Amino acid sequence: MYPAIRRGGPLANFRTMLDDFFNEPFFATASEAGKAYWPRMDIVEDKERFLVRADLPGINKDDINVSIEGDMLTISGEKIDDSKKMEGAYCHIERACGAFSRTFTLPENIDRDKVEANFKNGVLELSLLKTGEEKRRAKAIEIK
């Protein structure tokens, strides 16, 4: 149901991609689509960490919440609608606003006490350090 840092076999990855696809905001109704704000995010893995980048233009740092609960990383906040401050007739509005929340499943080898967050030029960047321990190792079970 939630976007996940992809792990597992091809079928698990395919199912996650389908879930991500059908949770995209373009499946919303016309009235929901004008209210939806869905920030785009990148997740990159290297040897030491996962790096999560979220495009959050026009949002103040104080309007962003980042939390980890169990194995779930949640980034949420709200982009305020500033079009009401503008005067005159409207011909076409594409900029989305409203509350958003994105949740990702974290692998077990993340050091939850050493997560760093930086916000600069409308981009939130989270650095999630790995512990070096992979708890979900494959293990052959002897059948007796």
N, C-alpha and C positions, 0 to 999 in steps of 0.2 A: 504494500500500500504506500509506503514511503520511498522516496528516492534513496538509494543506498550506494555506498562506496562499493563498487562491483567486486565481488568475490564469489568463488564457486564455479561450477561448470557452466557450459554453454546454455543449458536449459534454464538454470537459475538466472543467468544474465538476461536471457530473452524475456523471461517473465517480468523481471524488474524493468526492462526497457518498455514493455507493453504497459505496465502500471504507470510509468512515467509519462508515456504518450497519452494515455486516456485521462490523466490528471492535469494535463496542460489546460490553460485558461481558454483556448480557442474552442473548447467544447461547451463553454458556458453559453447561456442564453444571451440575447442582445442586451437585456437590462442588466445582467450580471457582468457582462464583458466591459461595459463602461465604468463599472465600479471596481473591477479587479486590477490589482497591481501584482505582478509576478516577476520579481527580480531574477535575472539570469545569474547563474553561478557556475564556476569551474572548480573541479577538484583534481589536484595533481599529487601523485605519490612519488617520493624519492626514497633513498635508503634510510634517511633519518626522520622523515615526517610526512604528513599529509598537509597540503596547502589548499585552503578553501578561499576562493575570491568571489565576492558578491558585488554586482553592479547596483549601487543604491544612489543614483544621482538625485539631487534635490531633497535629500533626507538629512536631517541633523543627526549628529552622533548620539545625542540624548534620546532620540526617538527609535533607537535600535536596541533590541534585547538579544543577547546570546546566552544560551544555557545548555548544560548537559545534564540529562536525567537518565540514569541507567546507561544504556548503550545508544541513546538518542541525542543528537546534536540538533538544537532548534535555533533558527535565526528568524526573528520576527520584528515587526515594527509597523509604522504607518507613514505613508506619504500623503501629506496634507494637500487637499484640493485648493489651489490658489486661483482657479479660474473665476471664482465668485468675486474676486477683487477687481477683475478687469471689467471695463465698461464697454458697451457697444454690442452690436449684433455678432452672433457666432455663425460661421459658415461650416467649419469643420474642426472637430476636436479629436485628437488621437491619443494625447497624453493620458495615461491611466494614473489613478491615485487610489488610496484606500489602505486598509490594513492588509498585511501579508504575513505569512508564516511558512517557512520551509523547514522540513525535518529530514535528517539523514541518519542512517544507521551507522554507528561507528564500529570499527573492528575492535577486538578485545585488547590489542597491543598498543593502545593509545594511553599516554600518561595524562590523565584528566587533570592533574594538579599543575601541569606545565603548559597549558593552552594559552597562547598569546593572541591578542586581537589588536589590530591597528586599522584606523579609518583615515583615509587621505584621498582627496579629490574625488569623492563620491564612490570609492571602492573600499569595501570592508575586506580585510585580509586576516584569516585565522591560520595560525601555525599550530598544528597538532603533532607534538613529538611522539615518536614511537618508543616503547619501553625496551625493545629488543627481544621481548618474549612473545612468542607466538603460542597462545594457549590452545588453539584449535589445530593441533598437529594430527596428521593422519597416523593411525595406529592399527596394525593388524591384530585381530583378535583370534586367538587359538581356539578352535572348536574341539571340545573333548567328547 
